[in-house]
Amino acid sequence: MELKDIENLAELAKIELTQEEKEKILADMDGILAYVKQIEDIDVPEVEIEYEHRNAWREDEVEERDFDVVGILSQFPNSQDNFVKVKKIL
């Protein structure tokens, strides 16, 4: 990774970086890429991957509720002609 790559990323992200910040990010990115390369070099023997697939299935349950106009309107401070009155939102 080079300094021009950092500048390109900064431009795509629409951020302004000082030269010092660019160099620090470049050093950080080099460290990250070196770590990823180190992980890639690890020899992993063939491992058999086992997946357990199962469905979590349940029956739908209907919950009975009593909805009546009077009960709902009694919960609100303002109502008119069986409608709930609320503040105007702009």
N, CA, C and O atoms as CSV, one atom per row, in Angstrom:
chain,resi,resn,atom,element,x,y,z
A,1,MET,N,N,0.848,-1.160,0.000
A,1,MET,CA,C,0.000,0.000,0.000
A,1,MET,C,C,0.902,1.234,0.000
A,1,MET,O,O,1.934,1.278,0.671
A,2,GLU,N,N,0.484,2.220,-0.765
A,2,GLU,CA,C,1.297,3.429,-0.895
A,2,GLU,C,C,0.501,4.645,-0.429
A,2,GLU,O,O,-0.698,4.558,-0.164
A,3,LEU,N,N,1.184,5.765,-0.336
A,3,LEU,CA,C,0.578,7.002,0.122
A,3,LEU,C,C,-0.559,7.445,-0.807
A,3,LEU,O,O,-1.553,8.009,-0.349
A,4,LYS,N,N,-0.410,7.187,-2.122
A,4,LYS,CA,C,-1.460,7.573,-3.065
A,4,LYS,C,C,-2.736,6.766,-2.823
A,4,LYS,O,O,-3.833,7.254,-3.093
A,5,ASP,N,N,-2.604,5.525,-2.314
A,5,ASP,CA,C,-3.780,4.726,-1.984
A,5,ASP,C,C,-4.546,5.349,-0.812
A,5,ASP,O,O,-5.777,5.385,-0.811
A,6,ILE,N,N,-3.807,5.835,0.177
A,6,ILE,CA,C,-4.423,6.497,1.325
A,6,ILE,C,C,-5.129,7.778,0.868
A,6,ILE,O,O,-6.236,8.074,1.317
A,7,GLU,N,N,-4.494,8.525,-0.015
A,7,GLU,CA,C,-5.095,9.751,-0.533
A,7,GLU,C,C,-6.374,9.440,-1.306
A,7,GLU,O,O,-7.359,10.171,-1.208
A,8,ASN,N,N,-6.353,8.353,-2.072
A,8,ASN,CA,C,-7.532,7.949,-2.835
A,8,ASN,C,C,-8.670,7.555,-1.884
A,8,ASN,O,O,-9.820,7.932,-2.109
A,9,LEU,N,N,-8.357,6.804,-0.830
A,9,LEU,CA,C,-9.370,6.420,0.144
A,9,LEU,C,C,-9.942,7.640,0.857
A,9,LEU,O,O,-11.147,7.710,1.099
A,10,ALA,N,N,-9.086,8.598,1.193
A,10,ALA,CA,C,-9.541,9.823,1.854
A,10,ALA,C,C,-10.473,10.607,0.936
A,10,ALA,O,O,-11.464,11.178,1.390
A,11,GLU,N,N,-10.156,10.634,-0.342
A,11,GLU,CA,C,-11.004,11.339,-1.301
A,11,GLU,C,C,-12.356,10.653,-1.441
A,11,GLU,O,O,-13.392,11.315,-1.507
A,12,LEU,N,N,-12.342,9.318,-1.485
A,12,LEU,CA,C,-13.602,8.576,-1.580
A,12,LEU,C,C,-14.455,8.760,-0.328
A,12,LEU,O,O,-15.683,8.802,-0.405
A,13,ALA,N,N,-13.796,8.870,0.829
A,13,ALA,CA,C,-14.513,9.048,2.087
A,13,ALA,C,C,-14.858,10.509,2.336
A,13,ALA,O,O,-15.521,10.835,3.320
A,14,LYS,N,N,-14.415,11.378,1.458
A,14,LYS,CA,C,-14.680,12.817,1.577
A,14,LYS,C,C,-14.145,13.388,2.893
A,14,LYS,O,O,-14.823,14.160,3.571
A,15,ILE,N,N,-12.908,12.991,3.242
A,15,ILE,CA,C,-12.261,13.543,4.430
A,15,ILE,C,C,-10.929,14.157,4.032
A,15,ILE,O,O,-10.269,13.712,3.093
A,16,GLU,N,N,-10.558,15.181,4.767
A,16,GLU,CA,C,-9.274,15.824,4.518
A,16,GLU,C,C,-8.280,15.340,5.561
A,16,GLU,O,O,-8.579,15.306,6.754
A,17,LEU,N,N,-7.105,14.970,5.098
A,17,LEU,CA,C,-6.059,14.481,5.986
A,17,LEU,C,C,-4.794,15.303,5.801
A,17,LEU,O,O,-4.461,15.715,4.690
A,18,THR,N,N,-4.100,15.533,6.898
A,18,THR,CA,C,-2.802,16.182,6.803
A,18,THR,C,C,-1.789,15.134,6.360
A,18,THR,O,O,-2.071,13.936,6.371
A,19,GLN,N,N,-0.623,15.596,5.974
A,19,GLN,CA,C,0.426,14.672,5.547
A,19,GLN,C,C,0.796,13.722,6.690
A,19,GLN,O,O,1.050,12.538,6.468
A,20,GLU,N,N,0.821,14.254,7.903
A,20,GLU,CA,C,1.161,13.435,9.074
A,20,GLU,C,C,0.110,12.344,9.303
A,20,GLU,O,O,0.451,11.205,9.622
A,21,GLU,N,N,-1.170,12.698,9.138
A,21,GLU,CA,C,-2.244,11.725,9.307
A,21,GLU,C,C,-2.180,10.645,8.228
A,21,GLU,O,O,-2.410,9.467,8.502
A,22,LYS,N,N,-1.869,11.053,7.015
A,22,LYS,CA,C,-1.738,10.081,5.921
A,22,LYS,C,C,-0.631,9.083,6.212
A,22,LYS,O,O,-0.801,7.883,5.999
A,23,GLU,N,N,0.502,9.573,6.698
A,23,GLU,CA,C,1.624,8.683,6.995
A,23,GLU,C,C,1.297,7.746,8.156
A,23,GLU,O,O,1.706,6.585,8.143
A,24,LYS,N,N,0.565,8.232,9.158
A,24,LYS,CA,C,0.185,7.392,10.291
A,24,LYS,C,C,-0.785,6.300,9.830
A,24,LYS,O,O,-0.654,5.141,10.222
A,25,ILE,N,N,-1.759,6.680,8.995
A,25,ILE,CA,C,-2.709,5.694,8.479
A,25,ILE,C,C,-1.987,4.657,7.632
A,25,ILE,O,O,-2.297,3.467,7.703
A,26,LEU,N,N,-1.023,5.106,6.831
A,26,LEU,CA,C,-0.247,4.184,6.005
A,26,LEU,C,C,0.494,3.183,6.877
A,26,LEU,O,O,0.519,1.991,6.572
A,27,ALA,N,N,1.103,3.664,7.968
A,27,ALA,CA,C,1.821,2.757,8.875
A,27,ALA,C,C,0.844,1.770,9.521
A,27,ALA,O,O,1.154,0.586,9.657
A,28,ASP,N,N,-0.331,2.257,9.918
A,28,ASP,CA,C,-1.343,1.378,10.521
A,28,ASP,C,C,-1.818,0.323,9.522
A,28,ASP,O,O,-1.958,-0.850,9.869
A,29,MET,N,N,-2.062,0.741,8.296
A,29,MET,CA,C,-2.518,-0.195,7.266
A,29,MET,C,C,-1.460,-1.235,6.958
A,29,MET,O,O,-1.774,-2.408,6.757
A,30,ASP,N,N,-0.200,-0.806,6.921
A,30,ASP,CA,C,0.886,-1.770,6.688
A,30,ASP,C,C,0.917,-2.812,7.800
A,30,ASP,O,O,1.143,-3.993,7.538
A,31,GLY,N,N,0.694,-2.382,9.035
A,31,GLY,CA,C,0.652,-3.312,10.157
A,31,GLY,C,C,-0.505,-4.285,10.050
A,31,GLY,O,O,-0.356,-5.476,10.323
A,32,ILE,N,N,-1.651,-3.775,9.655
A,32,ILE,CA,C,-2.829,-4.629,9.498
A,32,ILE,C,C,-2.603,-5.650,8.386
A,32,ILE,O,O,-2.904,-6.832,8.553
A,33,LEU,N,N,-2.076,-5.196,7.261
A,33,LEU,CA,C,-1.837,-6.108,6.137
A,33,LEU,C,C,-0.779,-7.146,6.479
A,33,LEU,O,O,-0.880,-8.293,6.043
A,34,ALA,N,N,0.236,-6.767,7.251
A,34,ALA,CA,C,1.259,-7.727,7.677
A,34,ALA,C,C,0.633,-8.787,8.584
A,34,ALA,O,O,0.982,-9.964,8.493
A,35,TYR,N,N,-0.282,-8.379,9.451
A,35,TYR,CA,C,-0.952,-9.325,10.337
A,35,TYR,C,C,-1.820,-10.291,9.536
A,35,TYR,O,O,-1.836,-11.490,9.814
A,36,VAL,N,N,-2.540,-9.774,8.543
A,36,VAL,CA,C,-3.366,-10.634,7.692
A,36,VAL,C,C,-2.492,-11.617,6.934
A,36,VAL,O,O,-2.852,-12.786,6.802
A,37,LYS,N,N,-1.355,-11.167,6.437
A,37,LYS,CA,C,-0.421,-12.056,5.725
A,37,LYS,C,C,0.084,-13.146,6.659
A,37,LYS,O,O,0.226,-14.299,6.251
A,38,GLN,N,N,0.357,-12.786,7.912
A,38,GLN,CA,C,0.818,-13.748,8.901
A,38,GLN,C,C,-0.252,-14.819,9.144
A,38,GLN,O,O,0.068,-15.999,9.286
A,39,ILE,N,N,-1.516,-14.403,9.191
A,39,ILE,CA,C,-2.606,-15.354,9.386
A,39,ILE,C,C,-2.757,-16.257,8.165
A,39,ILE,O,O,-3.025,-17.451,8.302
A,40,GLU,N,N,-2.586,-15.690,6.971
A,40,GLU,CA,C,-2.696,-16.486,5.747
A,40,GLU,C,C,-1.626,-17.567,5.683
A,40,GLU,O,O,-1.855,-18.623,5.093
A,41,ASP,N,N,-0.465,-17.325,6.276
A,41,ASP,CA,C,0.643,-18.270,6.214
A,41,ASP,C,C,0.497,-19.446,7.175
A,41,ASP,O,O,1.281,-20.392,7.107
A,42,ILE,N,N,-0.485,-19.405,8.062
A,42,ILE,CA,C,-0.672,-20.492,9.019
A,42,ILE,C,C,-1.192,-21.721,8.291
A,42,ILE,O,O,-2.141,-21.642,7.511
A,43,ASP,N,N,-0.553,-22.864,8.558
A,43,ASP,CA,C,-0.957,-24.116,7.931
A,43,ASP,C,C,-2.046,-24.756,8.778
A,43,ASP,O,O,-1.822,-25.118,9.934
A,44,VAL,N,N,-3.214,-24.889,8.194
A,44,VAL,CA,C,-4.344,-25.490,8.894
A,44,VAL,C,C,-4.617,-26.837,8.233
A,44,VAL,O,O,-4.892,-26.907,7.035
A,45,PRO,N,N,-4.539,-27.907,9.028
A,45,PRO,CA,C,-4.827,-29.222,8.427
A,45,PRO,C,C,-6.302,-29.303,8.035
A,45,PRO,O,O,-7.129,-28.510,8.484
A,46,GLU,N,N,-6.599,-30.265,7.202
A,46,GLU,CA,C,-7.977,-30.428,6.744
A,46,GLU,C,C,-8.880,-30.706,7.942
A,46,GLU,O,O,-8.647,-31.641,8.707
A,47,VAL,N,N,-9.879,-29.907,8.086
A,47,VAL,CA,C,-10.827,-30.043,9.185
A,47,VAL,C,C,-12.204,-30.257,8.570
A,47,VAL,O,O,-12.633,-29.513,7.689
A,48,GLU,N,N,-12.878,-31.283,9.053
A,48,GLU,CA,C,-14.216,-31.546,8.546
A,48,GLU,C,C,-15.191,-30.632,9.281
A,48,GLU,O,O,-15.292,-30.668,10.507
A,49,ILE,N,N,-15.888,-29.832,8.531
A,49,ILE,CA,C,-16.821,-28.877,9.105
A,49,ILE,C,C,-18.180,-29.545,9.210
A,49,ILE,O,O,-18.689,-30.116,8.246
A,50,GLU,N,N,-18.750,-29.461,10.388
A,50,GLU,CA,C,-20.065,-30.053,10.608
A,50,GLU,C,C,-21.066,-28.934,10.881
A,50,GLU,O,O,-20.840,-28.054,11.712
A,51,TYR,N,N,-22.155,-28.997,10.170
A,51,TYR,CA,C,-23.226,-28.034,10.369
A,51,TYR,C,C,-24.459,-28.776,10.849
A,51,TYR,O,O,-24.795,-29.849,10.346
A,52,GLU,N,N,-25.115,-28.196,11.813
A,52,GLU,CA,C,-26.367,-28.772,12.271
A,52,GLU,C,C,-27.487,-27.867,11.800
A,52,GLU,O,O,-27.618,-26.730,12.254
A,53,HIS,N,N,-28.288,-28.379,10.889
A,53,HIS,CA,C,-29.402,-27.596,10.359
A,53,HIS,C,C,-30.686,-28.077,11.014
A,53,HIS,O,O,-30.997,-29.268,11.001
A,54,ARG,N,N,-31.407,-27.160,11.572
A,54,ARG,CA,C,-32.705,-27.509,12.130
A,54,ARG,C,C,-33.600,-26.283,12.070
A,54,ARG,O,O,-33.135,-25.144,12.112
A,55,ASN,N,N,-34.853,-26.539,11.973
A,55,ASN,CA,C,-35.827,-25.460,11.940
A,55,ASN,C,C,-36.392,-25.242,13.334
A,55,ASN,O,O,-36.751,-26.188,14.035
A,56,ALA,N,N,-36.462,-24.001,13.711
A,56,ALA,CA,C,-37.126,-23.657,14.956
A,56,ALA,C,C,-38.562,-23.321,14.580
A,56,ALA,O,O,-38.847,-22.209,14.134
A,57,TRP,N,N,-39.443,-24.255,14.756
A,57,TRP,CA,C,-40.808,-24.118,14.280
A,57,TRP,C,C,-41.761,-24.056,15.457
A,57,TRP,O,O,-41.632,-24.824,16.410
A,58,ARG,N,N,-42.682,-23.176,15.395
A,58,ARG,CA,C,-43.728,-23.118,16.409
A,58,ARG,C,C,-45.029,-22.742,15.726
A,58,ARG,O,O,-45.045,-22.107,14.671
A,59,GLU,N,N,-46.075,-23.138,16.332
A,59,GLU,CA,C,-47.392,-22.800,15.814
A,59,GLU,C,C,-47.723,-21.358,16.200
A,59,GLU,O,O,-47.361,-20.897,17.282
A,60,ASP,N,N,-48.402,-20.666,15.316
A,60,ASP,CA,C,-48.858,-19.316,15.622
A,60,ASP,C,C,-49.980,-19.391,16.644
A,60,ASP,O,O,-50.875,-20.232,16.556
A,61,GLU,N,N,-49.910,-18.507,17.596
A,61,GLU,CA,C,-50.958,-18.439,18.596
A,61,GLU,C,C,-51.658,-17.084,18.475
A,61,GLU,O,O,-51.015,-16.034,18.471
A,62,VAL,N,N,-52.963,-17.131,18.378
A,62,VAL,CA,C,-53.744,-15.912,18.270
A,62,VAL,C,C,-54.048,-15.435,19.681
A,62,VAL,O,O,-54.608,-16.171,20.493
A,63,GLU,N,N,-53.672,-14.202,19.958
A,63,GLU,CA,C,-53.931,-13.636,21.267
A,63,GLU,C,C,-55.207,-12.801,21.184
A,63,GLU,O,O,-55.286,-11.825,20.437
A,64,GLU,N,N,-56.169,-13.197,21.944
A,64,GLU,CA,C,-57.449,-12.500,21.926
A,64,GLU,C,C,-57.317,-11.178,22.678
A,64,GLU,O,O,-56.807,-11.144,23.798
A,65,ARG,N,N,-57.772,-10.108,22.069
A,65,ARG,CA,C,-57.765,-8.796,22.696
A,65,ARG,C,C,-59.100,-8.125,22.449
A,65,ARG,O,O,-59.713,-8.263,21.391
A,66,ASP,N,N,-59.515,-7.412,23.440
A,66,ASP,CA,C,-60.759,-6.664,23.298
A,66,ASP,C,C,-60.423,-5.222,22.937
A,66,ASP,O,O,-59.914,-4.464,23.762
A,67,PHE,N,N,-60.711,-4.862,21.707
A,67,PHE,CA,C,-60.511,-3.492,21.265
A,67,PHE,C,C,-61.887,-2.860,21.070
A,67,PHE,O,O,-62.663,-3.262,20.203
A,68,ASP,N,N,-62.152,-1.895,21.875
A,68,ASP,CA,C,-63.391,-1.172,21.685
A,68,ASP,C,C,-63.072,0.315,21.680
A,68,ASP,O,O,-62.109,0.757,22.306
A,69,VAL,N,N,-63.864,1.056,20.990
A,69,VAL,CA,C,-63.634,2.481,20.796
A,69,VAL,C,C,-63.595,3.209,22.131
A,69,VAL,O,O,-62.725,4.053,22.343
A,70,VAL,N,N,-64.495,2.909,23.011
A,70,VAL,CA,C,-64.560,3.600,24.298
A,70,VAL,C,C,-63.312,3.328,25.123
A,70,VAL,O,O,-62.772,4.240,25.749
A,71,GLY,N,N,-62.852,2.092,25.132
A,71,GLY,CA,C,-61.653,1.735,25.893
A,71,GLY,C,C,-60.410,2.430,25.375
A,71,GLY,O,O,-59.573,2.884,26.156
A,72,ILE,N,N,-60.287,2.513,24.065
A,72,ILE,CA,C,-59.121,3.173,23.471
A,72,ILE,C,C,-59.182,4.675,23.691
A,72,ILE,O,O,-58.184,5.286,24.074
A,73,LEU,N,N,-60.343,5.277,23.454
A,73,LEU,CA,C,-60.474,6.731,23.619
A,73,LEU,C,C,-60.285,7.164,25.068
A,73,LEU,O,O,-59.873,8.294,25.329
A,74,SER,N,N,-60.581,6.280,26.006
A,74,SER,CA,C,-60.416,6.635,27.421
A,74,SER,C,C,-58.942,6.749,27.817
A,74,SER,O,O,-58.626,7.324,28.858
A,75,GLN,N,N,-58.055,6.218,27.013
A,75,GLN,CA,C,-56.621,6.258,27.310
A,75,GLN,C,C,-55.962,7.543,26.807
A,75,GLN,O,O,-54.807,7.811,27.137
A,76,PHE,N,N,-56.674,8.334,26.020
A,76,PHE,CA,C,-56.105,9.547,25.454
A,76,PHE,C,C,-56.769,10.775,26.069
A,76,PHE,O,O,-57.962,10.760,26.369
A,77,PRO,N,N,-55.980,11.847,26.255
A,77,PRO,CA,C,-56.559,13.036,26.894
A,77,PRO,C,C,-57.545,13.786,26.004
A,77,PRO,O,O,-58.483,14.393,26.520
A,78,ASN,N,N,-57.367,13.763,24.701
A,78,ASN,CA,C,-58.241,14.511,23.794
A,78,ASN,C,C,-58.833,13.591,22.744
A,78,ASN,O,O,-58.122,12.807,22.116
A,79,SER,N,N,-60.132,13.694,22.562
A,79,SER,CA,C,-60.789,12.954,21.489
A,79,SER,C,C,-62.027,13.734,21.054
A,79,SER,O,O,-62.571,14.546,21.804
A,80,GLN,N,N,-62.456,13.465,19.822
A,80,GLN,CA,C,-63.622,14.150,19.294
A,80,GLN,C,C,-64.254,13.253,18.241
A,80,GLN,O,O,-63.562,12.780,17.339
A,81,ASP,N,N,-65.533,13.016,18.338
A,81,ASP,CA,C,-66.297,12.206,17.376
A,81,ASP,C,C,-65.643,10.847,17.119
A,81,ASP,O,O,-65.501,10.437,15.967
A,82,ASN,N,N,-65.251,10.154,18.170
A,82,ASN,CA,C,-64.607,8.839,18.110
A,82,ASN,C,C,-63.260,8.852,17.390
A,82,ASN,O,O,-62.839,7.827,16.854
A,83,PHE,N,N,-62.581,9.999,17.373
A,83,PHE,CA,C,-61.230,10.115,16.836
A,83,PHE,C,C,-60.306,10.627,17.932
A,83,PHE,O,O,-60.729,11.404,18.788
A,84,VAL,N,N,-59.096,10.213,17.911
A,84,VAL,CA,C,-58.104,10.685,18.872
A,84,VAL,C,C,-57.498,11.972,18.328
A,84,VAL,O,O,-57.103,12.035,17.164
A,85,LYS,N,N,-57.425,12.998,19.175
A,85,LYS,CA,C,-56.833,14.268,18.749
A,85,LYS,C,C,-55.377,14.306,19.227
A,85,LYS,O,O,-55.091,14.062,20.399
A,86,VAL,N,N,-54.470,14.615,18.305
A,86,VAL,CA,C,-53.055,14.705,18.628
A,86,VAL,C,C,-52.538,16.055,18.174
A,86,VAL,O,O,-53.188,16.767,17.408
A,87,LYS,N,N,-51.328,16.398,18.672
A,87,LYS,CA,C,-50.723,17.659,18.279
A,87,LYS,C,C,-50.280,17.607,16.826
A,87,LYS,O,O,-49.919,16.552,16.305
A,88,LYS,N,N,-50.313,18.753,16.193
A,88,LYS,CA,C,-49.889,18.878,14.806
A,88,LYS,C,C,-48.374,18.677,14.727
A,88,LYS,O,O,-47.636,19.235,15.539
A,89,ILE,N,N,-47.913,17.898,13.773
A,89,ILE,CA,C,-46.483,17.672,13.554
A,89,ILE,C,C,-46.096,18.288,12.232
A,89,ILE,O,O,-46.688,17.983,11.197
A,90,LEU,N,N,-45.104,19.154,12.265
A,90,LEU,CA,C,-44.665,19.833,11.041
A,90,LEU,C,C,-43.474,19.162,10.455
A,90,LEU,O,O,-42.966,19.597,9.422
